[in-house]
Structure formats: C-alpha cells, structure tokens
C-alpha cells in the first residue's frame, strides 16, 4: 500500500432559493457519506438581517462568504474528506471562487419552472430568505457553462428521486456500495 488517500469529491448543490438544495444535499450526504454543510450557516448575522429585510446581497457582500465556503471545502479536502455543500452559486464568478478551494468542485444545479419554485417559497416557513428576493435571484442566475463540471436536474421530481439521480449522474458511490452492498 502506498499510503495515498483516495481522491476527494466536492459537490455544490446550487440554484435559486426554494429549489430544494438543502433537502437534496442532505439526502446525498446520507446516501454517500459525503460531509454536509449548509452555506446559509456561513452568512454573517448582518447579511441574514439584510436578506430577512428583503434586501438582496451585493457581490461585495458575497465574496467573503464564498471564500469561506471554498476554504471549508479546501480544509475538508486536506483532511481527505469529500463534501456536499449547498450554495446558490448563481453566477459563474461565484462558482469560480468556490473552485479556488479544492480543484475538483462539481456542481449540481437544481432548476425548474419559476412558478413551481415560487409556490414552494410561498409555503416555506422558518427561513429568513423572503420569497420577494426570488426574482432578484432568477435575474442574476447564470446557468452552468459547457466547460463547467456538473449536472442539471429538474426540481419537479420528488426529492428522493432527485437524490438518486444526482448520485447516479455524478458517479458518486453510495455507502452500501462502498462496503460491498448492492
């Protein structure tokens, strides 16, 4: 044995608020054992208050947050730990910052019809992100470029199906497969 660790995988589940990022990322984590992190937990209290008040973050607000997320992934990579992270990652420039962490960041874009996502936001309780910011997020969304590593899934599918499709399309190993299961 050479003592080398297997390569790590780092998946960012991206898209507008209300697309199911947290649900799908947690499902991927549970199925594969990838370490989960919720990007919302990296926001400063001031930025949470700003969004709660219906004021979108500016790029200047986002850069330190994105660098912290990239750093979190890089730290896990250094530990030999694979990750799955939720982050809107709406612009290519934001994804470029995330790629400054570990070199092999992949994106899972949860995309779908505006009305479906808006309806989900209207029903959501207990989250600081108001539905009123949905349009600002859709306006700045830049879809994955052909040179960006990732897949796009339609959010209309049930969460369990999205998790299974994500694991399959990204070529992730489930915990059962990792220990010789089916």
Residue, then its C-alpha position, 0 to 999 in steps of 0.5 A: x500500500x502506498x499510503x495515498x488517500x483516495x481522491x476527494x469529491x466536492x459537490x455544490x448543490x446550487x440554484x435559486x432559493x426554494x429549489x430544494x438544495x438543502x433537502x437534496x444535499x442532505x439526502x446525498x450526504x446520507x446516501x454517500x457519506x459525503x460531509x454536509x454543510x449548509x452555506x446559509x450557516x456561513x452568512x454573517x448575522x448582518x447579511x441574514x438581517x439584510x436578506x430577512x429585510x428583503x434586501x438582496x446581497x451585493x457581490x461585495x457582500x458575497x465574496x467573503x462568504x464564498x471564500x469561506x465556503x471554498x476554504x471549508x471545502x479546501x480544509x475538508x479536502x486536506x483532511x481527505x474528506x469529500x463534501x456536499x455543500x449547498x450554495x446558490x452559486x448563481x453566477x459563474x464568478x461565484x462558482x469560480x471562487x468556490x473552485x479556488x478551494x479544492x480543484x475538483x468542485x462539481x456542481x449540481x444545479x437544481x432548476x425548474x419552472x419559476x412558478x413551481x419554485x415560487x409556490x414552494x417559497x410561498x409555503x416555506x416557513x422558518x427561513x429568513x430568505x423572503x420569497x420577494x428576493x426570488x426574482x432578484x435571484x432568477x435575474x442574476x442566475x447564470x446557468x452552468x457553462x459547457x466547460x463547467x463540471x456538473x449536472x442539471x436536474x429538474x426540481x419537479x421530481x420528488x426529492x428522493x428521486x432527485x437524490x438518486x439521480x444526482x448520485x447516479x449522474x455524478x458517479x458518486x458511490x453510495x455507502x452500501x456500495x462502498x462496503x460491498x452492498x448492492 
